[in-house]
Amino acid sequence: MKKALGAVLVAFLVAALPLSGTSLQAQETEEIVVEVSQEPVQEAAQDMADYSYADGTIVEVSGTSLVLKENDYMTGEEKDQAYVISPDVELSEITSIGDLKAGDEVFVEYKEEGGQKTVTYMSA
């Protein structure tokens, strides 16, 4: 009796589905593939690797060159380091290179090419 009642209930439900506006349909799924390029990240990392940083006290300065007394972190000793100042140097908290004088403390970002260190950014 329970089996017959269960079969009638299932038949009733199946018959009622189209009447209620609900239908069973197979749904298609679409696979979405997103490709992420690592190129911009690699280029930025390479750009960062191309630059080095230093800070120290100005020993000499002109419009195109700079000598800093820096702490050599490997030996713990101070040393004088010469730099070329890029014509496109970005300055922060410095109005112009002409305002700098011996004894001023500065931070520099530089790029080394062919044994020459060229300052591209400088701040006081």
Secondary structure by P-SEA (a helix, b strand, c coil): caaaaaaaaaaaaaaacccccbbbbbbbbbbbbbbbbaaaaaaaaaaaaacccbbbbbccccccbbbbbcccccccbbbbbbbbbbcccccccccccccccccccbbbbbbbcccbbbbccccc
